[in-house]
Amino acid sequence: MKIKYKGVIERIFVSALVLFTCYVIAGFIKDQGTEVTDIKDRVVSIVPVDMSRVNEIIPILESQPKGFGDPCSDRKNWDKLKASGKYAKALKEADEIMEKGIPVWDEDLYMGIFTKGDSQSGKDMQARRMRALVQLVWAECIDNQCKYIPAIEQALKEIITQKTWVHPRNFNQKNFDGLVELSTASYAQNIAQTLYLLGDKLSAGIRKETLAALYQRAFNPLLKTIETKNNDHGWLTGTNNWNAVCLSGVTGAALTVIQDKKERATFVAIAERYVKNFVSGFLDDGYCTEGLSYFNYGFGRYTTLREIILQSTNGKIDLFNDNPKIGKIAWFLPNMEIINGVYPAIADCKQYSKPSNSILRYVSKNLNMGLKNYEEVDFRGRTNDLQEDLMNVFPNSATEKESTANRSDSTNKLRGYFDVAGVLTVRPARLYAHAMAATLKGGNNNEHHNHNDLGSFTIVVGDEILIGDPGSIPYTAKTFSAQRYEYKSLGSYGHPVPLVAGIQQRPGAEACAKILKTDFTDKEDVFSMDISSAYQVQGLQKLNREFVYSRGKIENIQITDEFEFSSAQVFETALITRGKWRKISANQLIVEGKTERLLVTITSPQGAFSIESEEISEEKGDPYTRLGLCLANPVKAGTFTIKFSPVEKAGKSE
């Protein structure tokens, strides 16, 4: 398929291709699979398909392709879902789509990354088109009256002939021949599920055309990379979410619609081999450097990949048995909870992001973790996709298991420590109205979805983040380019870390926190690190940051920076907040949230300091305040200490 551009659009397209090439070199490859340091189990490389393994898989595959859930014609479980009464909203939305049609393809929005630096609007437009198809299919499977079939067939025709299934940020001219990436993976499995669920309700012609589109846009391009070792699909050897998401989408689609067992077995063999690279991207303590949101995305798709392979092979191939690290990865979410269901916004994730209930139920039941609060979650009524949401309301490996574990929830533990990552969460001995807890981060500045944030921290009082990492900002063309750290929110300037002689932290693996001390007791946790490697400041001889978390009637957190230069330099550190703040004395502040307050006491033997307030709002992200705390005079050496204590809710006396 070829697209003709005229005038301005043609020039934009040519410029876009040039920009894309630069972008690939500068940033896109980094997003797909930059290696984090200290990954012991290295990636597996691209090799021809192991046909001996394919021949081993063939006899254990189901005779017919099968997706998640039951076909619409098999009414036992579908009628139960209908009788639940939880799909009225989905039916109403489908009726509205019937009236209006699916959202139109908007070329201006799609090309916005090249004309305006805006990739999100194009992604959202693509997602709305697929979501419309998904809603119509859910409605038909619930209603079962063929009411929605004409609209579904029209939606399929529009989607399989649209310009590309690829996200704008990954677009280039060769995509007309097919390219598997995040959007393609989602399109492929949702479209395959549509064919599987509706079967002969769809006309033979549309089924044939749709299957051909799956081969052209998803199956064949990936097979070509495996056969020729071309570089179209770098995520195969990548170690971040791309790997699991793309393998889950294309493998799931293949297992759902391809009749030939040898072909299906080939995709299983490919998934088995290359998904090991995704697991390699987690540190050996189970820590996910991509942060909570991308854990939900990547590991969530790892579970759907595991489940569809498990179901398709009658339990003979189990990706949970493939690596002992899986058990540690499963505990990432519970161990990252700060307190009261609040998590840190490390890497590219928003403040107050939540863990996936689907993942937590799935791993708890399958790995006998005993996370009781998640094992009884009701997923009926959710219609976001035809993959995970279907898997969760139909029998699967998790629903078939009874948990026998009796393990306490993570918030009852005093701390969660990832010793390889250098990330510590400290919690109170008991939960009460104004309890305070925190996450303290070491790590390095070459992590997946990296922010330059060595020494960063997040403090929660009650269920409010009062001080801490501000989280991500909306993506643009710059986000994964050489200009990434021009954004204050991605560089260290927008984090609660030092600004040394006016210099921010540098990116790269060489900027690495060296953990100096971990002394944990019931009463007090001491955690210190050397973060000097993050600052390319001539004459910087020492920069250590020490966290002390004290438990008692109330909790206190004390953070001390100890620094030394060969000549006098300016030293500044920062607090990041979305709360209101005010000075109450020369060295004390109050930071207020909606109902919680935090007393901040600042001391330094080196004397006076200034407080400079700056509001930061980038790319329409949620604004926040940076409080720069700067010593009044340059010094050769010194300490800077900030103490945090929770106080009574707003309206009561200090």
DOMI-47557 format. One record per residue (C-alpha): residue in three letters; x negated, y, z. Coordinates in pm, whole numbers, plus 50000, padded with zeros to 5 digits. Layout:
# residues N
AlaXYZ/...
END
This chain:
# residues 654
Met500005000050000/Lys498555033949906/Ile499575068250025/Lys499235099149806/Tyr498395132349964/Lys498555166049796/Gly497085199849870/Val496575206550238/Ile497525171450343/Glu494905156650110/Arg492215179050258/Ile493365169950606/Phe493095133150521/Val489565136550386/Ser488555156250696/Ala490235129950908/Leu488135102350758/Val484975122150829/Leu486135129151183/Phe487055092751229/Thr483565081451127/Cys481955105151374/Tyr484485095051633/Val483705058151596/Ile480025064951643/Ala480515088151938/Gly483335073752137/Phe485705047651998/Ile483175019552028/Lys482575030352385/Asp486305027852461/Gln486554993252311/Gly483714977052496/Thr480984996752669/Glu479194973252902/Val479184981753271/Thr476004974453457/Asp475374942053642/Ile477714920253434/Lys476154886353488/Asp478224865853247/Arg477404881852912/Val479774884052619/Val480244856252368/Ser479484866052009/Ile481544862251692/Val481034828351530/Pro483054807551283/Val486074789951431/Asp485114757751609/Met487154732851407/Ser486354704451646/Arg488064724651920/Val490964732251684/Asn491404694951621/Glu491484688851998/Ile494224714852040/Ile496484703151757/Pro497844671751931/Ile498654690052254/Leu500654717852086/Glu504434717352076/Ser505724704451742/Gln507524737451672/Pro506464773351741/Lys508074788152051/Gly508034822452207/Phe509074835452547/Gly512604828052659/Asp515224807952471/Pro516594814852123/Cys519774835252126/Ser521694804252015/Asp520744785952336/Arg523204802852571/Lys522604786552911/Asn520164812353046/Trp521344840852825/Asp524894837752956/Lys523574839353312/Leu521754871453228/Lys524904885353070/Ala526984875953374/Ser524534894053605/Gly525934927353487/Lys522434942353478/Tyr522284948553104/Ala525084974253063/Lys522535002053017/Ala520684982052752/Leu523924976052561/Lys524815012852578/Glu521395022952447/Ala521704997852164/Asp525095012252070/Glu523545046852049/Ile520755033451826/Met523415017251606/Glu524975051551554/Lys521755071251496/Gly519415045251346/Ile515885039751470/Pro513705070851508/Val512255081851176/Trp508605078951084/Asp507125113651136/Glu503955118750932/Asp503175152251097/Leu503225136451441/Tyr501165106851327/Met498475128751170/Gly498535152451467/Ile495275138451602/Phe493515152751297/Thr495475185051264/Lys495975193651632/Gly493765169451826/Asp496965153451959/Ser497045115451950/Gln499785110152206/Ser502705123952005/Gly502005100051719/Lys501665070651955/Asp504945079952122/Met506695082051785/Gln505485047251692/Ala506505033552031/Arg510015048151999/Arg510515029851671/Met509474996651820/Arg511475002652137/Ala514605007851926/Leu514124973651768/Val513504958152109/Gln516684973252254/Leu518754960751962/Val517374925451998/Trp518024924552372/Ala521564936552310/Glu522254910152046/Cys520884882352266/Ile523054893852558/Asp526194900752352/Asn525824872852092/Gln528504886651857/Cys526254895251558/Lys527244931351623/Tyr523664943851616/Ile522274922151335/Pro522724947751052/Ala520884974051256/Ile518154949151350/Glu517584939550987/Gln517434975950885/Ala514954983151166/Leu512784953851058/Lys512774966050697/Glu511685000650806/Ile509004988051043/Ile507404962350813/Thr507124988150535/Gln506005017750747/Lys502625033350670/Thr500725014350938/Trp501184996651272/Val497945011751398/His497715039451657/Pro496715073551517/Arg493465073651712/Asn492325041951536/Phe493615050651192/Asn491535049150876/Gln492185040050515/Lys491435002950548/Asn494384999350785/Phe496624995950482/Asp495174960850455/Gly495774954250823/Leu493874959851146/Val494564944451486/Glu494364969451770/Leu496604978852064/Ser499624990451866/Thr499374962751609/Ala499244937051889/Ser502424950652045/Tyr504204952951711/Ala503154917651615/Gln504404900151926/Asn507654919751951/Ile508394913551583/Ala507514876651617/Gln509794874051919/Thr512594889851714/Leu512274862551451/Tyr512114835251717/Leu515034847751926/Leu517434854851641/Gly516494827051400/Asp519134820951134/Lys521144850951248/Leu518704870251032/Ser518884865950656/Ala516324842950495/Gly514994872050290/Ile514234894750585/Arg512664865850778/Lys510364858050484/Glu509364894550436/Thr508754899550809/Leu506584868450838/Ala504574880150537/Ala504024913750708/Leu502744896151020/Tyr500194877450811/Gln499134908750622/Arg498884932450918/Ala497844909451204/Phe496954873151136/Asn494834875650821/Pro492764906150923/Leu491664889251246/Leu490854856451071/Lys488804875850816/Thr486684890951092/Ile486044856651244/Glu485174841950903/Thr482964870150775/Lys481744885451103/Asn482804919950983/Asn482984947651241/Asp486694955851207/His487584940751544/Gly484894951151789/Trp487224943352079/Leu486524906052029/Thr483174911452197/Gly484444939952413/Thr485014935952784/Asn487874959852860/Asn491664959352820/Trp491544959352440/Asn490314923652439/Ala493154908652640/Val495864930952490/Cys494934923552131/Leu494364886352185/Ser497644883252373/Gly499594900952101/Val498214882951799/Thr497954848551964/Gly501404851852114/Ala502834861351776/Ala501094831951607/Leu502374806851863/Thr505854821651830/Val506374820151451/Ile503704800151264/Gln504954766051162/Asp501624749851077/Lys500084734351390/Lys496534737751262/Glu497004775151216/Arg498484778751562/Ala495654758151710/Thr493154780951535/Phe494544811551711/Val494494793552046/Ala490844784351991/Ile490034820551905/Ala491814833152218/Glu490114807252440/Arg486674817852326/Tyr486904855652312/Val489134862952613/Lys486154852252823/Asn484684885852733/Phe487614903552901/Val486974884453222/Ser483294894053196/Gly484324930653216/Phe485394926453578/Leu482634928353833/Asp481794896854024/Asp483784909154324/Gly486914911854107/Tyr486784949754077/Cys488264965953764/Thr486314997153670/Glu489125007853432/Gly491375016353726/Leu494855005853829/Ser496805015553514/Tyr494494997353278/Phe494384967753512/Asn498164966053480/Tyr497844968053104/Gly494884945253043/Phe495304918753309/Gly499064919853254/Arg498474909252895/Tyr495964883253015/Thr498794867453216/Thr501154867452915/Leu498404851652704/Arg497804825652971/Glu501524818253001/Ile502304814452631/Ile499274791752578/Leu500244771952889/Gln503814767352764/Ser502724759552408/Thr500274732552520/Asn502494716652786/Gly500174729153059/Lys497064713752905/Ile495214746852850/Asp495174770253149/Leu493204802653130/Phe493364805853508/Asn491084775453530/Asp488614790053283/Asn486634811453527/Pro486354811553908/Lys486354849553897/Ile490114849353825/Gly490904843854193/Lys488964875054290/Ile490474895454007/Ala493954885954130/Trp493204902954463/Phe492184935754298/Leu495614951854334/Pro496324941554696/Asn492824951554807/Met493014985654636/Glu496124997054821/Ile495175025855048/Ile498265026755268/Asn502065027055234/Gly502025016954869/Val499645044754760/Tyr496625036854542/Pro493605057554431/Ala493665073454084/Ile490185061553988/Ala489285062753615/Asp492025069853358/Cys495085066453573/Lys497555091353723/Gln497985098254091/Tyr500685076554249/Ser500395049853980/Lys501825017154106/Pro500694981254062/Ser502624958353830/Asn505234938254018/Ser505124913353735/Ile501404906653779/Leu501654904554157/Arg504514879654147/Tyr502804859353878/Val499414856354048/Ser500884852454395/Lys502984822554296/Asn500434806654063/Leu497404811954289/Asn499214806954619/Met498394841754749/Gly501494845954963/Leu502384881654862/Lys505934877254987/Asn507074912554905/Tyr506494906154536/Glu507544870054498/Glu511264877854516/Val511344908054280/Asp514354907454047/Phe513304914953688/Arg516784913053536/Gly517834944453352/Arg514334953353230/Thr514174955952851/Asn510914973952779/Asp509584946552552/Leu510244911552423/Gln507174897152594/Glu506664902952964/Asp510264911853041/Leu511504880352869/Met508844858953037/Asn509934871653377/Val513654863753347/Phe513224829253198/Pro511584799153363/Asn507804801453362/Ser504854787853558/Ala505424812753840/Thr509144806153883/Glu508474768953893/Lys506194771754197/Glu506984775654563/Ser504424795654756/Thr503124779055071/Ala500664806155170/Asn501304827355476/Arg498814855155422/Ser499314889955564/Asp499834919455337/Ser496634938555251/Thr497694969655445/Asn497414949755767/Lys493684945855706/Leu491324972455834/Arg489504975555504/Gly489064963255151/Tyr485484963055025/Phe484214955654676/Asp480544950354750/Val479404948454386/Ala481374979254281/Gly480514998754593/Val484145008454656/Leu485565008355009/Thr489135013455131/Val489515020455503/Arg492795017055691/Pro494095023656042/Ala494444996856306/Arg498195002356310/Leu500805018556090/Tyr502565049256227/Ala504205080856097/His501085101256013/Ala498505073855969/Met495495082755755/Ala493525060155521/Ala491085065355236/Thr489235050554940/Leu485555058954900/Lys483775052954568/Gly480215045054467/Gly479805027354133/Asn478065041853829/Asn478855066053550/Asn478965040653268/Glu482165023253369/His485125015453146/His487275046853117/Asn484545063353319/His484855095753511/Asn481635110553648/Asp482635104654009/Leu479865090054226/Gly480765097254589/Ser484385105954513/Phe487115098854768/Thr490885098954812/Ile492585106055145/Val496175095855212/Val498255106855512/Gly501545088355547/Asp502385082355183/Glu500885114155036/Ile497555119954863/Leu496335152155022/Ile492725152154903/Gly491215131654624/Asp490555121854267/Pro493075140854049/Gly493415112253802/Ser493685112753425/Ile494815139153178/Pro496695133452849/Tyr494535118552576/Thr493315139052282/Ala490815134751998/Lys488095145652243/Thr488925120752515/Phe486825092252378/Ser484255112852195/Ala480915128352282/Gln482945157952414/Arg484725136952680/Tyr483035153052979/Glu483775188252865/Tyr487045182253045/Lys486605192153409/Ser488975164453514/Leu486775137653356/Gly483445152953454/Ser482345155853814/Tyr483465192153844/Gly487075180653885/His486245155154156/Pro485485159454529/Val481725155654482/Pro478725179054504/Leu477715204854245/Val473935205654285/Ala472075237354186/Gly475055244253961/Ile474615210753783/Gln477315184253745/Gln476795146753745/Arg475525130953425/Pro477185101553249/Gly475445068153196/Ala474405037053384/Glu471335054653523/Ala473685075453736/Cys474335048453993/Ala475225050154361/Lys472765030954575/Ile474525017854884/Leu472355025055187/Lys474485013555478/Thr477674993855548/Asp478404991555918/Phe482004980455970/Thr483644975456310/Asp487204976256444/Lys486645011256579/Glu484525026956308/Asp483395021355950/Val480165037455828/Phe479495037555455/Ser476595056955304/Met475095059854958/Asp472335077054766/Ile473915095654472/Ser470855115954368/Ser470465096354042/Ala473645112753912/Tyr472045147453909/Gln469335157653666/Val468125185853887/Gln464415193653891/Gly463075191554243/Leu466015172054389/Gln464385148554639/Lys467345135354834/Leu471125134954811/Asn472865110455042/Arg476575109955117/Glu477805093055434/Phe481435084555516/Val482455077255873/Tyr486025065555934/Ser487015064356303/Arg490055045856434/Gly491755056356755/Lys494935073356864/Ile494595091356531/Glu492075085656254/Asn489245108756153/Ile487125108855841/Gln483775126455840/Ile481835131255517/Thr478255143655540/Asp475995152955252/Glu472285153155332/Phe470155169955065/Glu466585180755006/Phe464855200254727/Ser461255209354651/Ser462335246054641/Ala465405264654764/Gln468535257254562/Val472265264254577/Phe474385235954719/Glu478115232454671/Thr480665205154726/Ala484355204254647/Leu487795193954768/Ile490495184854516/Thr494155187954611/Arg497645191654471/Gly498865203854808/Lys499085238954946/Trp496115251355146/Arg495315279955379/Lys492475290555604/Ile493215290155976/Ser489715300056093/Ala486275307155951/Asn485535270155904/Gln488945253355906/Leu491675247455650/Ile495085231755652/Val496155212255344/Glu499895206155323/Gly501825181055117/Lys505575177055111/Thr505785164255469/Glu502195157055576/Arg499305179555675/Leu495575175555700/Leu493165195855913/Val489825201755738/Thr486825213155944/Ile483645223755762/Thr480235227355928/Ser476645232555818/Pro473555241556019/Gln472485262255720/Gly475055288655805/Ala477845306255620/Phe479635292355316/Ser482235305255074/Ile485495289354960/Glu486375295054596/Ser489815283354480/Glu490355274154115/Glu493495259953956/Ile492745234253687/Ser495255222753428/Glu493975205953113/Glu495905193252809/Lys499255197652987/Gly498115175253271/Asp499455180553623/Pro497635210853770/Tyr495505207854081/Thr493295230154293/Arg489535227654324/Leu488175242754642/Gly484485249554590/Leu482645250054923/Cys479305267054861/Leu476505275955102/Ala475975313555105/Asn472215311155043/Pro469905287454857/Val468145262855089/Lys465405236455059/Ala467135210855278/Gly470195206655491/Thr473475189355566/Phe477055197755486/Thr479795180755686/Ile483555179755629/Lys485875163755884/Phe489475154155809/Ser492195148056068/Pro495955143156020/Val498235167256203/Glu501975168856272/Lys504295174255976/Ala504875209055838/Gly506805231856069/Lys505215219456390/Ser502325235256575/Glu498695226956513/
END
